[in-house]
Amino acid sequence: MPEKTAKDSKKIEGFGGLGAVKDKFPEGKAANPASSSPEGAQGVANGGGVSKLSRDKYDALLSKVTEGTHNPNPFDFVFFANNGPAVYERKDLDGAEDPISGYLEVELKALTPVHIAGTQVPVADQAGTQIAKSWFYRQGDVPCIPGSSIRGMLRSFIEALTNGWVSQAQEEYEKGGAPTRHFEFKPFGSFEAHQHACMSGRSYTVGQAIPALFKPLSSVDKIDIATYLFGYVENEQGVSGGKAISGKVMIEDADIAQNDLQGDCSKMLDTNGRSMMGGPEPRANWWHMRPKEVLKRSVRLRRNGSLTGRTIEVAQFMGEGFWGRKFYYHQIPERCIQWYQTNGNWPLLIYSYDIECLAAGKTASFKIYLDRVPEKLLTLLYVCLFLPGNMRHKLGYGKAFGYGSVELSLRTAMLRKEKDADWPSPLKDCKTAVQEVITAGWVEGNGSLINLPALKDLKMILHYNNPVDDIIFTYPPFDRNNFAKVVQYHEYNNGEVRVGAITPVDENAAIATAETLWGKKLPLHFMLYQARAKDFKSKIMTRRS
């Protein structure tokens, strides 16, 4: 095979910015174009009448809300696009140009302590409900960050940025015993719950939490970008017979030197009891889902822990469809932990335990292997790995408390163009060319790869300054006027006569209701709670520009 000239090599290595890809990359098609609607338009999800305003529209509705004194919630949402996910025919993703193979060597730097949970030792006298210490994950005796954890972090980001499928969703959230969850739901599809105690024998259907079009492999002959890159195995929880798509990107484990771990200087918080602090499992309410309606429900009262014959009518604020994909804000763990432990800030009994962490400032390296990746998608992968500007990834356990802020940087890029008719050529050092792509960042136009509203949401949530902003993000407490507060139906309807037990609401009505009940129950409507939080409008929302 003839030796390539310097000019040829430059062409191979000069991958260009995302804007350079625009004309070569076909527009991603919504999985169901016939049902698509413009961003911000009113739409109907699963026949439930749930409107789908964009975040910009919500910001406009909440523009007159003034900031309060409570901290913003530690997670937020990247909204789903109204017109379904962007999916493509594989031949369009393959493209006409020769694909690229090789490997990237990546350095991961801990900006805040990083904890990947391994063995967790329970407190001996607490029946397994309290943790004494959580050790860092190990393969044998070697501490490491599994490649699957890095892949999951990167995949979630790319799925959000490119308006892709939702590949990581629990199949079903079951109804819990009182006083936890009264209605169960499935992320994809609807669930009919027959509520004898709650609705006098009437059945109630909780709609889909994630639009069905966002379920992986929901399109027969098309796939999203993340699946093309990383592959997908249906029914990964040990159920055989599912569909499988091989990927083109493999990420190895990042081994960590024992000396770079800190064993007892980082603290994690949790509540006494069996529920994890912050309640990671969502409910079918206006906190995790878009407002749909208000349900009147009969509740039997308890006395000394036992049910009595007395009942009251309460208002259940039912949602349908998650607000979006969940990501966590960056913050300094020590400030967050100190806030929770300060008397009066968090009324519930909490405890702390030691966690073994990759210390802030320490690094680990790993390799990413590429198998015939199209140039246009490799360009996207670079920018998503090595985030430009003030964006950084979050990884591991304790993200809600500020742990897991990481920065990725390129050490080595050894790549080659693949030609089917030729023997493989030697790998070439392409670090300089790749670094140019990374530096270009989100260039003008962004090609047709990126969903711009999603990029704005990600810029807001994953914003990281050095030094870090002094904003503290904390969960709302469960008592007082927070999650545990029960709103009686007469408090909701203000004595008005309403026909039937279900009252549909739109965004304006839901916000008005949450504002009226603000003094009784603060975390009723997620978007209102965030908009009223300290520093949210003045510092956090400005990141979206």
C-alpha positions as CSV (number, residue, x, y, z in Angstrom):
1,M,0.0,0.0,0.0
2,P,1.5,3.4,-0.9
3,E,2.7,5.7,1.8
4,K,0.3,8.6,2.5
5,T,1.5,12.1,2.0
6,A,1.5,14.8,4.6
7,K,-1.5,16.4,2.8
8,D,-3.4,13.1,2.9
9,S,-2.6,12.7,6.6
10,K,-3.9,16.2,7.4
11,K,-7.1,15.3,5.6
12,I,-7.4,12.1,7.7
13,E,-6.7,13.9,11.0
14,G,-8.5,17.2,10.5
15,F,-11.9,16.2,11.8
16,G,-13.2,19.8,12.1
17,G,-15.8,21.2,14.5
18,L,-19.5,20.2,14.8
19,G,-20.5,22.9,12.4
20,A,-18.4,21.3,9.7
21,V,-20.6,18.2,9.9
22,K,-23.8,20.0,9.2
23,D,-24.1,19.6,5.5
24,K,-23.0,15.9,5.6
25,F,-25.4,14.8,8.3
26,P,-29.1,14.2,7.5
27,E,-31.7,15.7,9.8
28,G,-32.7,13.4,12.6
29,K,-36.3,12.5,12.1
30,A,-38.9,12.4,14.9
31,A,-40.0,8.8,15.5
32,N,-43.6,9.9,14.7
33,P,-43.5,13.0,12.6
34,A,-47.2,13.0,12.1
35,S,-47.8,13.7,15.8
36,S,-45.0,16.2,16.1
37,S,-45.6,19.8,17.3
38,P,-43.4,22.9,17.5
39,E,-41.4,23.3,20.6
40,G,-43.5,25.0,23.2
41,A,-46.8,24.2,21.6
42,Q,-49.7,22.6,23.5
43,G,-49.8,18.9,23.0
44,V,-51.6,15.8,24.4
45,A,-49.7,12.9,25.8
46,N,-51.4,9.5,25.9
47,G,-54.8,11.1,25.7
48,G,-54.4,12.6,29.1
49,G,-54.5,16.2,28.1
50,V,-51.1,17.0,29.5
51,S,-49.7,20.0,27.7
52,K,-46.0,20.1,26.9
53,L,-44.5,23.5,27.4
54,S,-40.8,24.0,26.8
55,R,-38.6,25.3,29.5
56,D,-38.5,28.7,27.8
57,K,-42.3,28.8,28.0
58,Y,-42.2,27.8,31.7
59,D,-39.6,30.5,32.4
60,A,-42.0,33.1,30.8
61,L,-44.9,31.8,33.0
62,L,-42.7,32.1,36.1
63,S,-41.0,35.4,35.1
64,K,-42.7,37.4,37.8
65,V,-41.9,35.0,40.6
66,T,-39.5,36.4,43.2
67,E,-36.7,34.5,44.8
68,G,-37.1,33.2,48.3
69,T,-34.8,31.9,51.0
70,H,-34.9,28.2,50.4
71,N,-32.1,26.4,48.6
72,P,-32.7,25.1,45.1
73,N,-33.2,21.3,44.6
74,P,-30.0,19.4,43.7
75,F,-31.3,17.9,40.6
76,D,-33.1,19.4,37.6
77,F,-34.5,18.2,34.3
78,V,-33.5,18.4,30.6
79,F,-36.9,18.6,28.9
80,F,-38.0,16.0,26.4
81,A,-38.6,17.3,22.9
82,N,-42.3,17.5,21.9
83,N,-41.9,15.8,18.5
84,G,-40.3,12.6,19.8
85,P,-36.6,11.4,19.7
86,A,-34.2,12.0,16.8
87,V,-33.7,8.6,15.1
88,Y,-31.8,7.7,12.0
89,E,-31.4,5.0,9.5
90,R,-28.1,3.2,10.1
91,K,-26.9,3.9,6.6
92,D,-27.2,7.6,7.2
93,L,-25.2,7.3,10.3
94,D,-22.6,5.2,8.6
95,G,-22.1,7.9,6.0
96,A,-20.1,7.7,2.8
97,E,-16.6,8.5,4.2
98,D,-14.2,6.0,5.6
99,P,-14.8,5.3,9.3
100,I,-12.1,5.8,12.0
101,S,-10.7,3.2,14.4
102,G,-8.1,3.4,17.2
103,Y,-8.1,4.5,20.7
104,L,-8.2,7.6,23.0
105,E,-6.3,7.7,26.2
106,V,-8.3,9.9,28.6
107,E,-7.4,11.4,32.0
108,L,-10.2,11.8,34.6
109,K,-9.6,14.4,37.2
110,A,-11.7,14.6,40.4
111,L,-12.9,18.2,40.9
112,T,-14.7,17.1,44.0
113,P,-14.3,13.7,45.8
114,V,-15.6,10.8,43.7
115,H,-17.1,7.7,45.2
116,I,-18.0,4.6,43.3
117,A,-19.9,2.4,45.8
118,G,-18.3,-0.9,46.5
119,T,-18.7,-2.9,49.7
120,Q,-20.9,-1.1,52.2
121,V,-20.6,-2.1,55.9
122,P,-23.8,-1.8,57.9
123,V,-23.9,-0.6,61.5
124,A,-24.1,-3.7,63.6
125,D,-27.0,-2.8,65.8
126,Q,-29.2,-1.1,63.3
127,A,-30.7,-4.1,61.5
128,G,-29.0,-3.2,58.2
129,T,-30.7,0.2,57.9
130,Q,-27.6,2.3,58.6
131,I,-24.2,2.2,56.9
132,A,-21.0,2.4,58.9
133,K,-18.7,2.8,55.9
134,S,-18.8,2.7,52.1
135,W,-15.7,1.5,50.4
136,F,-14.6,2.4,46.9
137,Y,-15.4,-0.2,44.2
138,R,-12.7,-2.8,43.5
139,Q,-12.0,-5.4,40.9
140,G,-10.3,-8.0,43.0
141,D,-8.0,-5.8,45.1
142,V,-7.6,-3.0,42.6
143,P,-9.8,0.1,43.2
144,C,-11.3,1.3,39.9
145,I,-14.0,3.2,38.2
146,P,-15.8,0.6,36.0
147,G,-15.9,1.4,32.3
148,S,-19.7,0.8,32.5
149,S,-20.0,3.7,34.9
150,I,-18.1,6.0,32.6
151,R,-20.1,4.8,29.6
152,G,-23.4,5.3,31.5
153,M,-22.4,8.9,32.3
154,L,-21.4,9.7,28.8
155,R,-24.4,7.9,27.2
156,S,-26.9,9.8,29.4
157,F,-25.3,13.0,28.3
158,I,-25.4,12.2,24.6
159,E,-29.0,10.9,24.8
160,A,-30.0,14.2,26.3
161,L,-27.9,16.4,24.0
162,T,-29.0,14.6,20.8
163,N,-32.7,14.1,21.8
164,G,-32.2,10.4,21.8
165,W,-34.0,7.4,23.5
166,V,-34.0,6.9,27.3
167,S,-31.9,3.7,27.8
168,Q,-31.8,3.7,31.6
169,A,-35.2,3.6,33.1
170,Q,-36.7,1.3,35.8
171,E,-39.4,-0.9,34.3
172,E,-42.0,-0.2,36.9
173,Y,-42.4,1.8,40.1
174,E,-44.7,-0.2,42.4
175,K,-47.2,1.2,44.8
176,G,-45.8,1.2,48.3
177,G,-47.5,0.8,51.6
178,A,-48.9,3.9,53.3
179,P,-47.6,6.5,53.7
180,T,-45.3,6.2,50.7
181,R,-46.6,5.7,47.2
182,H,-50.4,5.5,46.5
183,F,-50.2,5.0,42.7
184,E,-47.8,2.9,40.7
185,F,-46.7,3.7,37.2
186,K,-44.6,2.4,34.4
187,P,-42.1,4.6,32.6
188,F,-43.3,3.4,29.2
189,G,-47.0,2.8,28.8
190,S,-49.9,3.4,31.2
191,F,-51.0,1.6,34.3
192,E,-54.5,1.2,35.6
193,A,-54.8,1.1,39.4
194,H,-58.0,0.1,41.1
195,Q,-58.1,2.2,44.2
196,H,-60.8,1.0,46.6
197,A,-59.6,2.8,49.6
198,C,-58.6,5.9,47.7
199,M,-61.4,6.5,45.2
200,S,-64.5,4.5,46.5
201,G,-63.9,1.7,44.1
202,R,-63.1,3.7,41.0
203,S,-60.2,2.9,38.8
204,Y,-57.5,5.5,38.0
205,T,-55.1,5.3,35.1
206,V,-51.6,6.7,35.7
207,G,-50.3,7.6,32.3
208,Q,-46.8,7.0,30.8
209,A,-43.9,8.6,32.7
210,I,-41.8,8.7,29.5
211,P,-43.3,9.2,26.1
212,A,-43.4,5.7,24.4
213,L,-41.4,7.0,21.4
214,F,-38.4,7.4,23.7
215,K,-38.2,3.7,24.6
216,P,-35.1,2.2,23.0
217,L,-35.8,0.2,19.8
218,S,-39.3,1.6,19.6
219,S,-38.6,2.4,15.9
220,V,-38.3,-0.7,13.8
221,D,-35.7,0.4,11.3
222,K,-34.1,3.4,12.9
223,I,-31.8,4.0,15.9
224,D,-30.6,7.0,17.9
225,I,-27.1,8.3,18.0
226,A,-26.2,6.9,21.5
227,T,-27.4,3.4,20.5
228,Y,-25.3,3.5,17.4
229,L,-22.2,4.4,19.4
230,F,-22.6,2.3,22.5
231,G,-25.0,-0.5,21.4
232,Y,-28.0,-1.7,23.4
233,V,-29.2,-5.0,24.9
234,E,-32.9,-5.3,25.6
235,N,-33.9,-6.8,28.9
236,E,-30.4,-6.6,30.4
237,Q,-31.7,-7.7,33.8
238,G,-31.1,-11.4,32.9
239,V,-34.1,-11.9,30.6
240,S,-33.1,-13.6,27.4
241,G,-34.6,-13.2,24.0
242,G,-34.3,-9.4,23.7
243,K,-33.0,-7.4,20.8
244,A,-29.3,-6.5,20.8
245,I,-27.4,-3.9,18.8
246,S,-23.6,-3.9,18.9
247,G,-21.8,-0.7,19.6
248,K,-18.7,1.0,18.2
249,V,-17.2,2.5,21.4
250,M,-15.8,0.5,24.2
251,I,-14.6,2.0,27.5
252,E,-12.2,0.2,29.8
253,D,-12.0,0.5,33.6
254,A,-10.0,3.4,35.1
255,D,-7.7,1.9,37.7
256,I,-6.9,4.1,40.7
257,A,-3.7,4.2,42.8
258,Q,-4.4,3.3,46.4
259,N,-2.5,6.4,47.5
260,D,-5.0,8.6,45.7
261,L,-7.9,7.3,47.8
262,Q,-9.0,9.0,51.0
263,G,-10.7,6.7,53.4
264,D,-12.2,8.8,56.1
265,C,-12.2,12.5,55.3
266,S,-15.4,12.5,53.1
267,K,-18.8,12.1,54.7
268,M,-22.1,10.9,53.3
269,L,-25.5,11.7,54.8
270,D,-28.6,9.6,55.1
271,T,-31.8,9.4,57.1
272,N,-32.5,6.9,59.8
273,G,-34.8,4.3,58.3
274,R,-35.1,2.3,55.1
275,S,-35.6,5.1,52.6
276,M,-32.6,6.7,51.1
277,M,-32.2,10.4,51.8
278,G,-33.7,12.4,48.9
279,G,-36.0,9.7,47.8
280,P,-34.5,8.8,44.4
281,E,-37.6,6.9,43.2
282,P,-40.1,9.3,41.6
283,R,-43.8,9.7,42.4
284,A,-46.7,10.4,40.1
285,N,-47.0,13.9,41.4
286,W,-46.2,17.5,40.2
287,W,-42.7,17.2,41.7
288,H,-41.4,14.6,39.2
289,M,-44.1,14.9,36.5
290,R,-46.0,17.5,34.5
291,P,-49.3,18.5,36.2
292,K,-52.3,16.7,34.8
293,E,-55.1,16.9,37.4
294,V,-56.1,17.1,41.0
295,L,-57.7,14.0,42.5
296,K,-59.9,13.9,45.6
297,R,-59.0,10.9,47.7
298,S,-60.3,9.6,51.0
299,V,-57.7,8.8,53.7
300,R,-58.3,7.0,56.9
301,L,-56.6,8.7,59.9
302,R,-54.2,7.0,62.2
303,R,-54.0,7.2,66.0
304,N,-51.0,5.9,67.9
305,G,-49.9,4.1,64.7
306,S,-53.3,2.3,64.1
307,L,-56.0,3.1,61.6
308,T,-59.2,4.6,62.9
309,G,-62.7,4.7,61.4
310,R,-62.4,8.4,60.6
311,T,-61.5,9.7,57.1
312,I,-60.7,13.0,55.6
313,E,-60.7,14.1,52.0
314,V,-57.3,15.1,50.6
315,A,-56.1,16.6,47.3
316,Q,-53.8,14.4,45.3
317,F,-51.8,16.4,42.7
318,M,-51.4,13.9,39.9
319,G,-48.9,14.2,37.1
320,E,-48.3,12.5,33.8
321,G,-45.0,12.3,32.1
322,F,-41.6,13.1,33.7
323,W,-40.4,16.7,33.4
324,G,-37.4,15.3,31.5
325,R,-34.1,13.6,32.1
326,K,-32.6,14.1,35.5
327,F,-29.1,15.6,36.0
328,Y,-27.5,17.0,39.2
329,Y,-25.9,20.4,39.8
330,H,-22.3,20.9,40.8
331,Q,-21.6,22.2,44.3
332,I,-18.9,21.9,47.1
333,P,-19.7,18.8,49.3
334,E,-18.4,20.3,52.5
335,R,-20.8,23.3,52.3
336,C,-23.7,21.1,51.4
337,I,-23.0,18.6,54.2
338,Q,-22.5,21.4,56.7
339,W,-25.9,22.9,55.8
340,Y,-27.7,19.7,56.5
341,Q,-25.9,19.2,59.8
342,T,-26.6,22.7,61.1
343,N,-29.3,22.8,63.7
344,G,-32.6,23.9,62.4
345,N,-31.9,23.5,58.7
346,W,-32.9,19.8,58.4
347,P,-35.6,18.7,60.9
348,L,-35.4,15.0,60.3
349,L,-32.8,12.8,62.1
350,I,-29.9,12.2,59.9
351,Y,-26.5,10.4,60.4
352,S,-23.2,10.6,58.5
353,Y,-20.8,7.8,57.5
354,D,-17.4,7.7,56.0
355,I,-16.9,7.0,52.3
356,E,-13.7,6.1,50.5
357,C,-13.1,8.6,47.6
358,L,-10.8,9.4,44.8
359,A,-9.6,12.6,46.4
360,A,-10.2,16.0,44.8
361,G,-7.3,16.9,42.5
362,K,-6.3,13.3,41.9
363,T,-6.5,11.6,38.5
364,A,-7.1,8.2,36.9
365,S,-6.7,7.3,33.2
366,F,-8.5,4.9,30.9
367,K,-8.7,4.1,27.2
368,I,-11.7,4.4,24.9
369,Y,-11.5,2.0,21.9
370,L,-13.1,3.0,18.6
371,D,-14.3,0.5,16.0
372,R,-15.1,2.0,12.7
373,V,-16.8,5.2,14.0
374,P,-18.0,7.7,11.4
375,E,-16.1,10.9,11.4
376,K,-19.3,13.0,12.1
377,L,-20.1,11.0,15.2
378,L,-16.5,10.9,16.4
379,T,-16.5,14.7,16.3
380,L,-19.6,14.7,18.5
381,L,-18.0,12.1,20.9
382,Y,-15.0,14.3,21.3
383,V,-17.0,17.4,22.4
384,C,-19.2,15.3,24.7
385,L,-16.2,13.7,26.4
386,F,-14.2,16.9,26.8
387,L,-16.9,19.4,27.6
388,P,-16.1,22.9,26.5
389,G,-16.6,26.1,28.5
390,N,-18.0,25.9,32.0
391,M,-19.6,22.4,31.7
392,R,-18.3,19.3,33.6
393,H,-19.6,15.8,34.0
394,K,-20.8,14.2,37.3
395,L,-20.1,10.6,38.1
396,G,-20.7,8.1,40.9
397,Y,-22.5,8.1,44.3
398,G,-23.6,11.2,46.2
399,K,-24.1,13.5,43.3
400,A,-26.9,15.3,45.2
401,F,-24.3,16.4,47.9
402,G,-21.7,17.6,45.5
403,Y,-19.6,14.5,45.0
404,G,-18.6,13.2,41.6
405,S,-17.7,16.4,39.7
406,V,-15.1,15.3,37.1
407,E,-13.1,16.8,34.3
408,L,-11.9,14.7,31.3
409,S,-8.9,15.6,29.2
410,L,-7.2,14.0,26.3
411,R,-3.8,12.4,26.7
412,T,-3.4,10.5,23.5
413,A,-5.3,10.0,20.3
414,M,-4.1,7.1,18.1
415,L,-6.3,6.8,15.1
416,R,-6.5,5.6,11.5
417,K,-9.0,5.7,8.6
418,E,-10.4,2.3,7.8
419,K,-10.6,1.2,4.1
420,D,-12.4,-2.1,3.4
421,A,-10.2,-2.8,0.4
422,D,-6.9,-2.2,2.1
423,W,-4.9,-3.7,4.9
424,P,-5.2,-1.7,8.1
425,S,-2.8,1.2,8.1
426,P,-0.7,2.0,11.2
427,L,-2.3,4.2,13.9
428,K,-1.2,7.8,13.8
429,D,-0.9,10.3,16.6
430,C,-3.9,12.6,16.0
431,K,-3.9,14.5,19.3
432,T,-3.3,17.9,17.8
433,A,-6.2,17.6,15.3
434,V,-8.5,16.2,17.9
435,Q,-7.6,19.0,20.3
436,E,-8.6,21.5,17.7
437,V,-12.1,20.0,17.5
438,I,-12.4,20.1,21.3
439,T,-11.3,23.7,21.4
440,A,-13.9,24.6,18.7
441,G,-16.6,23.4,21.1
442,W,-20.2,24.1,20.3
443,V,-19.5,26.0,17.0
444,E,-22.1,28.1,15.3
445,G,-24.9,26.0,13.9
446,N,-24.0,22.9,15.8
447,G,-24.9,20.8,12.8
448,S,-28.1,18.7,13.0
449,L,-26.6,16.6,15.8
450,I,-27.6,18.7,18.8
451,N,-30.9,19.6,20.3
452,L,-30.4,23.3,21.2
453,P,-33.1,23.5,24.0
454,A,-31.4,20.4,25.6
455,L,-28.0,22.0,25.3
456,K,-29.3,25.1,27.1
457,D,-30.7,22.9,29.9
458,L,-27.4,21.0,30.2
459,K,-25.4,24.2,30.3
460,M,-27.6,25.4,33.2
461,I,-27.4,22.2,35.3
462,L,-23.8,21.0,34.6
463,H,-22.3,24.5,34.9
464,Y,-19.0,24.4,36.8
465,N,-16.9,27.4,37.9
466,N,-13.5,27.3,39.4
467,P,-13.7,28.3,42.1
468,V,-17.2,26.8,42.5
469,D,-20.2,29.1,43.0
470,D,-21.3,29.5,46.6
471,I,-24.8,28.2,45.7
472,I,-26.0,25.3,48.0
473,F,-28.4,22.8,46.6
474,T,-30.4,20.7,49.1
475,Y,-33.5,18.5,49.1
476,P,-36.7,19.9,50.6
477,P,-37.3,18.4,54.0
478,F,-40.2,15.9,54.5
479,D,-42.0,17.6,57.4
480,R,-43.4,21.0,58.2
481,N,-44.7,22.5,54.9
482,N,-42.8,20.1,52.7
483,F,-43.3,16.6,51.2
484,A,-45.1,15.2,54.2
485,K,-47.7,17.9,54.3
486,V,-51.1,16.7,53.4
487,V,-53.4,19.2,51.6
488,Q,-57.0,18.7,52.6
489,Y,-59.4,18.9,49.7
490,H,-61.2,21.9,51.1
491,E,-57.9,23.8,51.3
492,Y,-57.4,23.2,47.6
493,N,-60.9,24.0,46.3
494,N,-61.6,26.8,48.8
495,G,-65.1,25.6,49.4
496,E,-66.1,25.6,45.7
497,V,-68.4,22.9,44.5
498,R,-66.6,20.7,41.9
499,V,-68.2,18.0,39.8
500,G,-66.6,14.6,40.1
501,A,-63.4,13.6,41.9
502,I,-61.0,14.6,39.2
503,T,-60.2,18.2,38.2
504,P,-58.0,18.6,35.1
505,V,-55.4,21.4,35.2
506,D,-53.2,23.1,32.6
507,E,-49.9,24.8,33.4
508,N,-51.4,28.1,34.3
509,A,-53.9,26.5,36.7
510,A,-51.2,24.3,38.2
511,I,-48.9,27.2,38.9
512,A,-51.8,29.2,40.3
513,T,-52.7,26.3,42.6
514,A,-49.2,25.8,43.8
515,E,-48.8,29.6,44.5
516,T,-52.1,29.6,46.5
517,L,-50.9,26.6,48.6
518,W,-47.3,27.8,48.9
519,G,-47.6,28.5,52.6
520,K,-49.0,25.0,53.2
521,K,-46.8,22.9,50.9
522,L,-43.7,24.3,49.3
523,P,-42.5,21.4,47.1
524,L,-45.8,20.9,45.3
525,H,-44.8,22.1,41.8
526,F,-41.2,21.5,40.8
527,M,-40.7,24.4,38.5
528,L,-42.3,26.9,40.9
529,Y,-40.2,25.6,43.8
530,Q,-37.0,26.1,41.7
531,A,-38.0,29.5,40.4
532,R,-38.6,30.7,44.0
533,A,-35.3,29.3,45.3
534,K,-32.5,31.5,46.4
535,D,-30.1,32.4,43.6
536,F,-32.1,30.5,41.0
537,K,-33.3,33.3,38.7
538,S,-30.4,35.6,39.4
539,K,-27.5,33.1,39.0
540,I,-28.7,29.7,37.7
541,M,-31.1,30.5,34.9
542,T,-28.6,33.0,33.4
543,R,-26.4,30.0,32.5
544,R,-28.8,29.0,29.8
545,S,-27.8,31.9,27.6
